[in-house]
Amino acid sequence: MGGERVPKIALFYCSGCMASVGALTVTASLEAFKRLESDDVGLFCLSAIANEVPKHRKTTEGAKMIVSIDGCSNNCTTNILKSRSFNPQIRLNLVKDLKLKKIGPFKPFDYTSEEFEMVVKKIVEICEEILRKEEK
């Protein structure tokens, strides 16, 4: 990897934009990443893992913690990671854990600003908790 610094936290998220919760994982993950302002958190590429890109695999292997954000009960993010021998230590499912409703198909932006903020805050909270534990 040519001496690249690998973030401690590898954040993978669903991008199944056929439904509201899939699109919400994308927008909320991006916003959470921006708010965290930490080099210890990285947005990682799920499609590169699915496609078995060697550099992305090696980078993911270098992270200390893998967090997967799934939109719905399909658990695509977690299942893709598992299919490539990665086991996310932390998993968040918007439907199961946050009780959000999956709206679709083809309704990617049918979520409220309150739901958006709730998901952003939860992702930030997860990452901050991991980093606090790392400091100890």
Secondary structure, 3 states (H helix, E strand, C coil): CCCCCCCCEEEEECCCCCCHHHHHHHHHHHHHHHHHCCCCEEECCHHHHHCCCHHHHHHHHHCCEEEEEECCCCCHHHHHHHHCCCCCCEEEEHHHHHCCCCCCCCCCCCCCHHHHHHHHHHHHHHHHHHHHHHHC
